[in-house]
Amino acid sequence: MSTSESKGAKGARGRRFEQALDPVAAALNASVDFDRRLLPHDVAGSIAHAEMLASRGLITAEDRDKITAGLKMVEGKLASGELAWDDALEDVHMNVEARLVDAIGDAGRRLHTARSRNDQVATDLRLYAIGSAEQLIDLIDELRRALVVQAKKHVDTLMPGYTHLQRAQPVRLAHHLLAYEAMLSRDRGRVADAAYRADESPLGSGALAGTTLPIDREQTARALGFGELTRNSLDAVGDRDFAIELVAACALIQIHLSRLGEELVLWASQEFGFARIGEAYSSGSSLMPQKKNPDLAELVRGKAGRVMGAWVTLCTVVKGLPLAYNKDLQETQEPLYDAVETVSACLEVARGMILTTVFDTVRMRAAVGAGHLVATELADYLVAKNVPFREAHDIAGHLVRVADERGVELSALDLATLRGAHALFEADVAEWLDPDRAVDRRDLVGGPARERVLSEISRVEAELG
């Protein structure tokens, strides 16, 4: 270990301490195994800080140039593996700073002027959160596009809509797929909201009370692309609301993906037989050669617990912490990274599954014709003739029982039977029992009628660009 690395190993403890940390304590204290993800943000923040220090006369232009070049060199070598990460240096910040001092000497020691690791990590994490939000939004939009691709293919595919997992009313497969697009659209908004609140620069807040040196917080904020400054130094270094919000948004994304995964698992079963998931997203059995298991859909379903757990962890860590910075806040990083990375992977997998799934339109249509899915049409037919809905509902229910007793569908009941239940039934009731017409009668905003579904596809495509 070099002289500067030896000094760096003591890190922020410095000459205040003579005894090194206990090895087990040092391992628990270190965060470099996970906060190395912050490397590009840490370097960007340090370069912006050095530029500001030089502009305010706190370091020389020569030192600024050495620091900037040195930081870029250190970033490249750490990222490529040419320089190894050192657990003894605790975190990404000290790893970068120690290597910078190794490379450029005293100029590197001036970089930390008017800065604390407290406002440094808060800045890095906000930059990470904003960048991750942008990535998540892109992935969400890609999945939305995949759903629209399949919806356009299946505008005229009818399937049963379900409540309580019982066949309820006929809908279009396109309408069903667009329900997930609607969920994802809300998810996109939540991620964007979280990014908006992360868009404040805490740099310059110091350890907790700012600095006496004449820094320019606005300059570093602009250089890093922040839209605003934090307004309270105590809050700025201890705030992780932005991470909690982003992970909460991730949890809801994963819940929606879990619902999608569940339906794919059901639909791919022989009992439903509605879908065949692509082989790139299926697995076999080590024992049973005939099996084609929807493992990836199951994993997407199962990951919801993991991401929800990350959100609970973040809330629990922050709950009850006194102002300002506490080491507990180090425990907010891993759940944040894990939630973002898990959801990102699941969004990509879900997109691939949707694009490669083949839907059995014949099987779906056959399912529409079994289970009296047009029973509500009988009630609506009578309502259109001024029969009170509750009375019409009761009559339709009676006719379902008659059809069940005869072992037929409602559409197979003759007009005499229908009139026996109510005199207002006429021959035109047959049109009401046609599933295609039943779906198209639901011609309202948000409904499954053909023109409404086509209009919604066009609207979403225009939004996605």
C-alpha positions as CSV (number, residue, x, y, z in Angstrom):
1,M,0.0,0.0,0.0
2,S,1.4,3.4,-1.0
3,T,1.9,6.3,1.5
4,S,-1.1,8.1,0.3
5,E,-3.2,4.9,0.4
6,S,-2.1,4.4,3.9
7,K,-3.3,7.8,4.8
8,G,-6.4,7.2,2.8
9,A,-7.1,4.0,4.7
10,K,-7.6,6.0,7.8
11,G,-9.9,8.1,5.7
12,A,-12.0,10.7,7.5
13,R,-10.8,9.4,10.9
14,G,-7.4,11.0,10.2
15,R,-4.9,11.7,13.1
16,R,-7.7,12.0,15.6
17,F,-7.4,8.2,16.0
18,E,-4.3,6.2,16.7
19,Q,-6.0,2.7,16.7
20,A,-7.3,1.2,13.5
21,L,-10.8,-0.1,13.3
22,D,-11.4,-3.6,14.4
23,P,-11.3,-5.8,11.2
24,V,-14.9,-6.9,11.6
25,A,-16.0,-3.4,12.3
26,A,-14.1,-2.1,9.3
27,A,-15.9,-4.6,7.1
28,L,-19.3,-3.6,8.4
29,N,-18.4,0.1,8.0
30,A,-17.2,-0.3,4.4
31,S,-19.6,0.5,1.6
32,V,-17.4,0.3,-1.5
33,D,-18.8,-3.1,-2.5
34,F,-22.1,-1.4,-3.4
35,D,-21.5,2.4,-3.6
36,R,-19.0,1.9,-6.4
37,R,-22.1,2.3,-8.5
38,L,-21.8,6.0,-7.7
39,L,-18.4,6.3,-9.4
40,P,-19.5,8.4,-12.5
41,H,-21.7,10.6,-10.3
42,D,-18.9,11.1,-7.7
43,V,-16.4,12.1,-10.4
44,A,-18.9,14.5,-12.0
45,G,-19.7,16.1,-8.7
46,S,-16.0,16.4,-7.9
47,I,-15.2,18.0,-11.2
48,A,-18.0,20.5,-10.8
49,H,-16.8,21.3,-7.3
50,A,-13.2,21.8,-8.5
51,E,-14.4,24.2,-11.2
52,M,-16.4,26.2,-8.7
53,L,-13.5,26.3,-6.2
54,A,-11.2,27.7,-8.9
55,S,-13.8,30.3,-10.1
56,R,-14.0,31.5,-6.5
57,G,-10.3,31.7,-6.0
58,L,-10.2,28.9,-3.5
59,I,-7.8,26.8,-5.6
60,T,-5.7,27.7,-8.6
61,A,-6.6,27.1,-12.2
62,E,-3.6,24.9,-12.4
63,D,-4.8,22.8,-9.5
64,R,-8.3,22.7,-11.1
65,D,-6.9,21.3,-14.4
66,K,-4.8,18.7,-12.6
67,I,-7.8,17.6,-10.5
68,T,-10.1,17.4,-13.5
69,A,-7.6,15.4,-15.6
70,G,-6.7,13.2,-12.6
71,L,-10.3,12.4,-11.8
72,K,-11.1,11.4,-15.4
73,M,-8.0,9.1,-15.3
74,V,-8.9,7.6,-12.0
75,E,-12.5,7.0,-13.1
76,G,-11.4,5.2,-16.2
77,K,-9.0,3.0,-14.4
78,L,-11.4,2.1,-11.6
79,A,-14.2,1.4,-14.1
80,S,-11.9,-0.8,-16.3
81,G,-10.4,-2.7,-13.4
82,E,-6.9,-1.4,-14.0
83,L,-7.1,0.0,-10.5
84,A,-8.6,-2.3,-7.8
85,W,-11.2,-1.1,-5.4
86,D,-9.8,-1.0,-1.9
87,D,-12.2,-2.0,1.0
88,A,-9.8,-0.4,3.4
89,L,-10.7,3.0,1.9
90,E,-14.3,2.5,3.0
91,D,-16.3,4.0,0.1
92,V,-16.3,5.3,-3.4
93,H,-15.4,8.8,-2.3
94,M,-12.2,7.8,-0.4
95,N,-11.2,5.4,-3.2
96,V,-11.4,8.1,-5.7
97,E,-9.7,10.7,-3.6
98,A,-6.8,8.5,-2.5
99,R,-6.1,7.5,-6.1
100,L,-6.3,11.1,-7.1
101,V,-3.7,12.1,-4.5
102,D,-1.5,9.2,-5.7
103,A,-1.7,10.5,-9.2
104,I,-1.4,14.3,-8.8
105,G,-0.2,14.9,-5.3
106,D,-1.1,18.0,-3.2
107,A,-3.6,19.3,-5.8
108,G,-5.7,16.3,-5.0
109,R,-5.7,17.1,-1.3
110,R,-7.3,20.5,-2.1
111,L,-10.4,18.9,-3.8
112,H,-12.3,18.4,-0.5
113,T,-12.1,22.1,0.4
114,A,-15.6,23.3,1.5
115,R,-17.1,19.8,1.1
116,S,-18.1,16.9,3.4
117,R,-18.7,13.3,2.5
118,N,-22.2,14.0,3.8
119,D,-23.2,16.5,1.1
120,Q,-21.0,14.5,-1.4
121,V,-22.9,11.3,-1.0
122,A,-26.3,13.1,-0.9
123,T,-25.3,14.7,-4.3
124,D,-24.2,11.4,-5.8
125,L,-27.3,9.6,-4.7
126,R,-29.6,12.3,-6.1
127,L,-27.7,12.1,-9.4
128,Y,-28.0,8.3,-9.4
129,A,-31.8,8.6,-8.6
130,I,-32.4,11.0,-11.5
131,G,-30.4,8.9,-13.9
132,S,-32.1,5.7,-12.8
133,A,-35.5,7.4,-13.2
134,E,-34.7,8.3,-16.8
135,Q,-33.6,4.7,-17.4
136,L,-36.8,3.3,-15.9
137,I,-39.0,5.7,-17.9
138,D,-37.3,4.5,-21.1
139,L,-37.9,0.8,-20.1
140,I,-41.5,1.5,-19.1
141,D,-42.1,3.1,-22.5
142,E,-40.6,0.1,-24.3
143,L,-42.9,-2.3,-22.5
144,R,-45.8,0.0,-23.3
145,R,-44.8,-0.1,-27.0
146,A,-44.7,-3.9,-26.9
147,L,-48.2,-4.1,-25.4
148,V,-49.4,-1.8,-28.2
149,V,-47.8,-4.0,-30.8
150,Q,-49.7,-7.0,-29.5
151,A,-52.9,-5.0,-29.0
152,K,-52.9,-3.9,-32.7
153,K,-52.7,-7.5,-33.7
154,H,-55.6,-8.5,-31.6
155,V,-58.2,-5.7,-31.9
156,D,-60.6,-8.3,-33.2
157,T,-59.7,-11.1,-30.9
158,L,-62.4,-11.7,-28.3
159,M,-61.7,-13.3,-24.9
160,P,-63.5,-13.6,-21.6
161,G,-63.1,-10.8,-19.2
162,Y,-62.8,-12.1,-15.6
163,T,-63.9,-11.1,-12.1
164,H,-63.0,-13.4,-9.2
165,L,-61.2,-15.4,-11.9
166,Q,-64.6,-16.4,-13.3
167,R,-65.7,-15.7,-16.8
168,A,-67.7,-12.5,-16.7
169,Q,-68.2,-10.6,-20.0
170,P,-66.6,-10.7,-23.4
171,V,-63.8,-8.1,-24.1
172,R,-61.2,-7.7,-26.7
173,L,-57.7,-9.0,-26.1
174,A,-56.4,-5.6,-27.2
175,H,-58.5,-4.0,-24.4
176,H,-57.0,-6.4,-21.9
177,L,-53.4,-5.7,-22.9
178,L,-54.0,-2.0,-22.8
179,A,-55.1,-2.3,-19.2
180,Y,-51.4,-3.0,-18.4
181,E,-50.4,-0.1,-20.5
182,A,-52.6,2.1,-18.3
183,M,-50.9,0.7,-15.2
184,L,-47.5,1.4,-16.7
185,S,-48.5,4.9,-17.7
186,R,-49.3,5.7,-14.1
187,D,-46.0,4.1,-13.1
188,R,-44.2,6.4,-15.5
189,G,-45.8,9.4,-13.8
190,R,-44.7,8.3,-10.4
191,V,-41.1,7.7,-11.5
192,A,-41.1,11.2,-13.1
193,D,-42.5,12.7,-9.9
194,A,-39.7,11.0,-7.8
195,A,-37.1,12.4,-10.2
196,Y,-38.6,15.9,-10.0
197,R,-38.2,15.9,-6.2
198,A,-34.6,14.5,-6.5
199,D,-33.7,17.4,-8.7
200,E,-32.2,19.6,-6.0
201,S,-28.5,20.0,-5.4
202,P,-27.4,19.5,-1.7
203,L,-23.7,20.2,-2.6
204,G,-22.5,23.0,-0.4
205,S,-24.4,21.9,2.7
206,G,-21.2,20.5,4.2
207,A,-21.4,18.1,7.0
208,L,-24.6,19.7,8.3
209,A,-24.1,23.5,8.6
210,G,-22.7,24.6,5.2
211,T,-19.3,26.4,5.1
212,T,-17.7,29.7,5.9
213,L,-15.8,29.7,2.6
214,P,-17.2,31.8,-0.3
215,I,-18.5,29.0,-2.5
216,D,-21.1,29.2,-5.3
217,R,-23.8,26.6,-4.9
218,E,-25.6,27.8,-8.0
219,Q,-22.6,27.1,-10.1
220,T,-22.2,23.5,-9.1
221,A,-25.9,22.9,-9.3
222,R,-26.0,24.2,-12.9
223,A,-22.9,22.2,-13.8
224,L,-24.5,19.0,-12.6
225,G,-27.8,19.7,-14.3
226,F,-29.8,20.2,-11.1
227,G,-32.9,22.5,-11.4
228,E,-32.9,23.8,-7.8
229,L,-30.9,24.0,-4.6
230,T,-31.8,22.4,-1.3
231,R,-32.9,25.0,1.2
232,N,-31.8,23.6,4.5
233,S,-28.4,22.1,5.1
234,L,-29.5,19.9,8.0
235,D,-32.3,18.4,5.9
236,A,-30.1,18.2,2.8
237,V,-27.5,15.8,4.2
238,G,-30.1,13.6,6.1
239,D,-32.8,13.5,3.4
240,R,-33.4,10.3,1.6
241,D,-37.0,10.9,0.7
242,F,-36.1,10.9,-3.0
243,A,-34.8,7.4,-2.7
244,I,-37.9,6.2,-0.8
245,E,-40.2,7.8,-3.4
246,L,-38.3,6.2,-6.3
247,V,-38.3,2.8,-4.6
248,A,-42.0,3.2,-3.8
249,A,-42.6,3.8,-7.5
250,C,-40.5,0.7,-8.3
251,A,-42.5,-1.4,-5.9
252,L,-45.7,-0.4,-7.7
253,I,-44.1,-1.1,-11.1
254,Q,-43.1,-4.6,-9.9
255,I,-46.6,-5.2,-8.5
256,H,-48.0,-4.5,-11.9
257,L,-45.4,-6.7,-13.6
258,S,-46.3,-9.4,-11.1
259,R,-49.9,-9.2,-12.1
260,L,-48.9,-9.5,-15.7
261,G,-46.6,-12.4,-14.9
262,E,-49.4,-14.2,-13.1
263,E,-51.8,-13.9,-16.0
264,L,-49.1,-15.2,-18.4
265,V,-48.6,-18.1,-16.1
266,L,-52.3,-18.8,-16.0
267,W,-52.8,-18.3,-19.7
268,A,-49.9,-20.6,-20.6
269,S,-51.3,-23.5,-18.6
270,Q,-53.1,-26.3,-20.3
271,E,-56.2,-25.4,-18.3
272,F,-56.5,-22.0,-20.0
273,G,-54.4,-22.6,-23.1
274,F,-54.7,-18.9,-24.1
275,A,-51.0,-18.2,-24.7
276,R,-47.7,-19.8,-25.6
277,I,-44.7,-17.9,-24.1
278,G,-41.6,-17.7,-26.3
279,E,-38.9,-20.3,-25.7
280,A,-36.4,-17.6,-24.9
281,Y,-38.5,-17.0,-21.8
282,S,-39.3,-20.6,-20.8
283,S,-37.5,-23.4,-19.1
284,G,-37.7,-27.2,-19.1
285,S,-37.8,-29.8,-16.4
286,S,-34.8,-31.9,-15.3
287,L,-37.1,-34.9,-15.0
288,M,-40.1,-34.4,-17.3
289,P,-39.1,-33.9,-20.9
290,Q,-42.5,-32.6,-22.0
291,K,-42.5,-29.6,-19.7
292,K,-42.3,-26.0,-20.9
293,N,-42.4,-23.9,-17.7
294,P,-43.1,-20.2,-17.6
295,D,-40.2,-19.6,-15.2
296,L,-39.4,-16.0,-16.2
297,A,-43.1,-15.0,-15.8
298,E,-43.0,-16.7,-12.3
299,L,-39.7,-14.8,-11.4
300,V,-41.2,-11.5,-12.5
301,R,-44.2,-12.4,-10.3
302,G,-41.9,-13.4,-7.4
303,K,-39.7,-10.3,-7.5
304,A,-42.5,-8.1,-6.2
305,G,-41.7,-9.3,-2.6
306,R,-38.1,-8.3,-3.0
307,V,-38.8,-4.7,-4.3
308,M,-41.6,-4.2,-1.7
309,G,-39.1,-5.3,0.9
310,A,-36.6,-2.7,-0.3
311,W,-39.2,0.0,0.2
312,V,-40.0,-1.2,3.7
313,T,-36.3,-1.3,4.5
314,L,-35.8,2.3,3.4
315,C,-38.7,3.5,5.5
316,T,-37.6,1.6,8.5
317,V,-34.0,2.9,8.3
318,V,-35.1,6.5,8.1
319,K,-37.8,6.3,10.7
320,G,-36.8,8.0,13.9
321,L,-33.4,9.2,12.8
322,P,-32.3,12.5,14.5
323,L,-31.0,15.3,12.3
324,A,-28.7,15.5,10.5
325,Y,-26.5,12.8,9.0
326,N,-26.3,9.4,10.7
327,K,-24.3,6.3,9.5
328,D,-27.7,4.5,9.3
329,L,-28.2,6.3,6.1
330,Q,-25.6,4.1,4.5
331,E,-28.2,1.3,4.7
332,T,-30.5,3.2,2.3
333,Q,-28.1,2.6,-0.6
334,E,-28.4,-1.2,-1.2
335,P,-32.2,-1.3,-1.2
336,L,-32.2,1.6,-3.7
337,Y,-29.8,-0.1,-6.0
338,D,-31.4,-3.5,-5.7
339,A,-34.9,-2.1,-6.4
340,V,-33.8,-0.1,-9.5
341,E,-31.8,-3.0,-10.9
342,T,-34.4,-5.6,-10.2
343,V,-37.2,-3.6,-11.8
344,S,-35.1,-2.6,-14.8
345,A,-34.3,-6.3,-15.5
346,C,-38.0,-7.3,-15.1
347,L,-39.2,-4.6,-17.4
348,E,-36.8,-5.8,-20.1
349,V,-37.9,-9.4,-19.6
350,A,-41.6,-8.5,-19.6
351,R,-41.1,-6.7,-22.9
352,G,-39.5,-9.7,-24.5
353,M,-42.2,-12.0,-23.1
354,I,-45.0,-9.9,-24.5
355,L,-43.4,-9.5,-27.9
356,T,-42.8,-13.3,-28.3
357,T,-46.0,-14.6,-26.7
358,V,-48.4,-16.2,-29.2
359,F,-52.1,-16.0,-28.3
360,D,-54.4,-18.8,-29.2
361,T,-57.3,-16.8,-30.6
362,V,-59.4,-19.9,-31.3
363,R,-59.2,-21.1,-27.7
364,M,-60.0,-17.6,-26.5
365,R,-63.0,-17.3,-28.7
366,A,-64.3,-20.7,-27.7
367,A,-64.0,-19.6,-24.0
368,V,-66.2,-16.6,-24.8
369,G,-68.9,-19.1,-25.9
370,A,-69.1,-21.0,-22.7
371,G,-70.3,-19.7,-19.3
372,H,-73.2,-17.4,-20.3
373,L,-70.9,-14.3,-20.7
374,V,-73.8,-12.5,-22.4
375,A,-76.2,-12.8,-19.5
376,T,-75.9,-9.1,-18.8
377,E,-77.1,-8.4,-22.3
378,L,-80.4,-10.0,-21.5
379,A,-80.8,-7.6,-18.6
380,D,-79.8,-4.6,-20.6
381,Y,-82.2,-5.6,-23.4
382,L,-85.1,-5.4,-20.9
383,V,-83.8,-2.2,-19.4
384,A,-83.9,-0.7,-22.8
385,K,-87.6,-1.5,-22.8
386,N,-88.1,0.3,-19.5
387,V,-87.9,-2.7,-17.2
388,P,-86.2,-1.8,-13.8
389,F,-82.7,-3.1,-13.8
390,R,-83.1,-5.2,-10.6
391,E,-86.1,-7.0,-12.1
392,A,-84.3,-7.4,-15.4
393,H,-81.3,-8.8,-13.6
394,D,-83.5,-11.3,-11.8
395,I,-85.1,-12.5,-15.0
396,A,-81.7,-12.9,-16.7
397,G,-80.5,-15.0,-13.7
398,H,-83.5,-17.2,-14.0
399,L,-82.8,-17.8,-17.7
400,V,-79.2,-18.7,-16.9
401,R,-80.5,-21.4,-14.5
402,V,-82.8,-22.6,-17.3
403,A,-79.9,-22.8,-19.7
404,D,-77.8,-24.6,-17.2
405,E,-80.5,-27.2,-16.6
406,R,-80.8,-27.8,-20.3
407,G,-77.0,-27.9,-20.7
408,V,-76.9,-25.1,-23.3
409,E,-75.8,-21.5,-23.6
410,L,-78.2,-18.6,-23.4
411,S,-78.1,-18.0,-27.1
412,A,-79.5,-21.5,-27.6
413,L,-82.7,-20.8,-25.7
414,D,-85.7,-20.4,-28.0
415,L,-87.8,-17.3,-28.1
416,A,-90.8,-19.0,-26.4
417,T,-88.6,-19.8,-23.4
418,L,-87.4,-16.2,-23.3
419,R,-91.0,-14.9,-23.5
420,G,-92.0,-17.3,-20.8
421,A,-89.6,-15.3,-18.5
422,H,-90.8,-11.9,-19.8
423,A,-93.3,-10.9,-22.5
424,L,-91.1,-8.0,-23.8
425,F,-88.5,-10.3,-25.4
426,E,-88.7,-10.2,-29.2
427,A,-86.8,-11.9,-32.0
428,D,-84.2,-9.1,-32.1
429,V,-82.9,-10.3,-28.8
430,A,-80.7,-12.7,-30.7
431,E,-78.6,-9.8,-31.8
432,W,-78.0,-8.8,-28.2
433,L,-76.6,-12.3,-27.5
434,D,-73.9,-12.0,-30.2
435,P,-70.6,-11.5,-28.3
436,D,-69.2,-9.2,-31.0
437,R,-72.2,-6.9,-30.8
438,A,-72.2,-7.1,-27.1
439,V,-68.7,-5.8,-26.9
440,D,-69.3,-3.1,-29.5
441,R,-72.3,-1.8,-27.6
442,R,-70.0,-0.8,-24.9
443,D,-69.0,2.2,-26.9
444,L,-67.9,4.7,-24.3
445,V,-64.6,6.2,-23.3
446,G,-62.6,3.5,-21.7
447,G,-64.8,0.8,-23.1
448,P,-63.9,-2.3,-25.2
449,A,-65.9,-1.3,-28.4
450,R,-63.7,-1.7,-31.5
451,E,-63.5,2.0,-32.3
452,R,-62.8,2.9,-28.7
453,V,-59.9,0.4,-28.6
454,L,-58.5,1.7,-31.9
455,S,-58.7,5.2,-30.6
456,E,-56.9,4.3,-27.5
457,I,-54.1,2.6,-29.4
458,S,-53.7,5.7,-31.5
459,R,-53.6,7.9,-28.4
460,V,-51.0,5.8,-26.7
461,E,-48.9,5.6,-29.9
462,A,-49.0,9.4,-30.3
463,E,-48.0,9.8,-26.6
464,L,-45.0,7.4,-27.0
465,G,-43.9,9.1,-30.2
